[in-house]
Amino acid sequence: MRVSVVIPALNEARALPTLLGQLAAADEVLVVDGGSTDATVRIARDAGAAVLEAPRGRGRQLAAGAAAATGDVFWFLHADTGVPSGALDALRAADAPWGCFSVRIPSDDVRLRAATAIMNVRARRTGSCTGDMGIWARRAFYADIGGFPPLDALEDLVFSDKARARDRGAVLAPVLTTSARRWEERGVARTLATMVTLRAAYRCGVAPARLARLYRGAPRG
């Protein structure tokens, strides 16, 4: 089973080399650049990845990568993800049509440890996965549910909801790592509050596109 890895990127020159080195056994790696001004594109090409350009926005970049991918399974990873040994083997052996991986944030902050514990439990119990968890899907299943929506945020939640309405999916055991940097840039407490609020608003029926605009305009620090 051929695995195509899709990585949306924007100024990820620092994080990308580590991830690309961990994906040497992947059948295809596509880095979808959203207009980087650093060395992201050069680093990706030097590592042998295919580089695509797409309008900035994670949902748009993910969709562009999937449209170009040739594998049997699409695996969507953030550039600051850490992939452990055995993850690709677990993915190739999975018998579900879609799912994600368990995840942890390597941080001493108890709030971040609690957040990832909640994410993992929620994914196992309800099938609701986040982009940090390395969402994956078989090609036909991805196409059947319409893929990722063209959003700047919440694209993972919308995709996950569409997917779990069709199949519960599977949470694979190898534990990915995801950087704490984005939480720390915005402030851990503020980021937690923002994500809880956006998720609750989405569940109450607020349009994902509107929420994505609010997320994009949220202050950093």
N, C-alpha and C positions, 0 to 999 in steps of 0.2 A: 504494500500500500504506500503510494507516494505522498509525502507530506510537503505542502507548500506553506512556508512561514511568511506571514505578512506583518511588516513592522512600520507603523506610521511614525514619521520622525519630523522634528522641527528643532534645529540647533542641538543635536544630540551627539556632537563630536566626542564628548567626554565619556558618555555611557555606552555608545554603540560598539566600540571595539571588543569589550568584554562579552557582550551578548553574541556578536557574530562569531567569536571564537568558540563559544559553547554550542553553536549550531552547525558545526562542520559536517555532521552526519545527516543534515537535512537534505532532502532531494532538491529543494528550491527555496531560495530566500529572496524576498522582494522587499526592498526598503522604499516606502512611498513618502517622498519628501514634500513638505508643505511650504517650501520657500526658505530653506535654511540659508543663513548668511555666514555660517562657520564652515568647518571642513566635513560636515556630515556626508555630503554626496561623494567626495573623494574617498573617504574612509570606507564607505559602503562598497564602492566600485573596486577599491584595492583589495577588499576581502572577498571579492568574487560574487557579491550580491547583485541582483538586477535592481536598477534604480529607476523608479517611476516618479513623475511629477504630478501633483494633484492640487486642486484648490485647498487652502488651509482649512483644517477642521477634521477632527479625528474620524467622524463618521464618513466623511467624503473620502478621506485617505484610505480607510479600511475597505470601503466599497471599491475604490479604484484598484487596490491590490488584489482583491478577490476576483475582479473582472479579468485581470491579466494572469492569474495563477493557473497552473496546469495540473496540479496534483489532485489526488483523490480525496485528500483531507486538507482543509484550510486551518491553520493555527495562527491566531492573532495575538501578537505579543507587543507590549510596550518596550521602548528602547532601553529602559532602565530595569528590565526584568532579569533575574538570574535563573538560569536553567540548569537543574541538577542532572547528573549522570542518570540515565535510565528513563528520562522523561519522553524522549522520542520513541523508545521501545514500548512504553506504556501506551502512548498515543496510537501507535500502529496496531497494537493488540486490542484496543478498545472495541467493544461490540455495540456501543450506543451510537446514535447518529450525530450526537453533539454533546458538549459538556465543557468542563473547565478543569483546573487543577487546584489543589489546596495551595495556600499562599501564606507567607509570613513577611513581616517587615523587620529587618534586623535593627532593632532599636531598643534602648532601655526604657523608653517612655511607656508606662503602663497603659496609657490611653490607646496607643497604637497597637500594643499586644492585644488589648481587649477588642479593638476594632477588627483586627484580622481574625480573631477567634469567632466573632459574630459572623463575619463574612463566610467563613468556612462552614459553620453550622447551618447558616441560612441556605447556602448552596446545596448542602447534602439533604436538608429536609424539604426544601421547596423547589430546588432547581433554579433559583435566581442567582446568576453569576455576574460578577463585575469584570471590567476589562483588565484589571490588575491580575486576574486569576487565569489569564491565558485561555480565553474562550477558543474553542475549536468546533468544527462542524464538517461533516462529510459534504462533498460538493453538491450532490443532488438535494440534500436536506437544506443546505444553505440557499440554494436557488428556490426551492419550494416555499420557503417562508419569506422570501423577498430580501434577504441579506440585511446589511446595516443601513439605517436611515442616514441621510446627509445632515447630521447634527454636530454641533460643537461640543456637546455634552449630553449625557444620558443615552447615547447611542447603544451602549452596552445593556442598559436596563430595558430599552425597547426591544432590542434583539433577543435578549434572554426571555422576555415575556412571550414573544412570538414563538420562540423555540419550545419553551416548556408547556405551551398550550398544545403542542403536538406530541411531545415526548419528554419525559422527566429528565433525560440526559444522565451523564455520569460525571462524578468528581473523582479525578484520578489521583492516586496516592503520592507520587513524587511531589515534593513541596517546592514550588517556585518561591523566589524572593522578589520583593519589589521595594524600590528605594523609598525612604522617608522624605526625600528632598521636597516634593511638591507639598506635602503636609506641612513641612517646616517653613517653606517659603511663604505660604499663606497664613501660617499659624495653625497649630494642631487643633486647638479648641474651635477656632473659626471654621476650619475646614470640616471638622466633624459636624458642627452645627449647620453649615451650608448643605452638606450632603444629606443629612437627615431631613432638613427642610425641603430640599428639592425632591427627594424620594417620596415624602409624605404628600407634597403638592401634586406630584405625578399620579399617585394613587387616588387622589381626590378628583382627578379629571383635568388638571391644568395641562394644556397642550405642551408636549415635549419641546417643540421649537421655541416657545416662549420661555420655558425654563432654561433652555440652553443659552438663550440670549442673556438671561439674568446671571447665569453662571459665568459667562464670558466677561461680563461687566463687573463681576465681584471684585472688591479691592483686595490687593495683595499685601502681605506683611505680617 
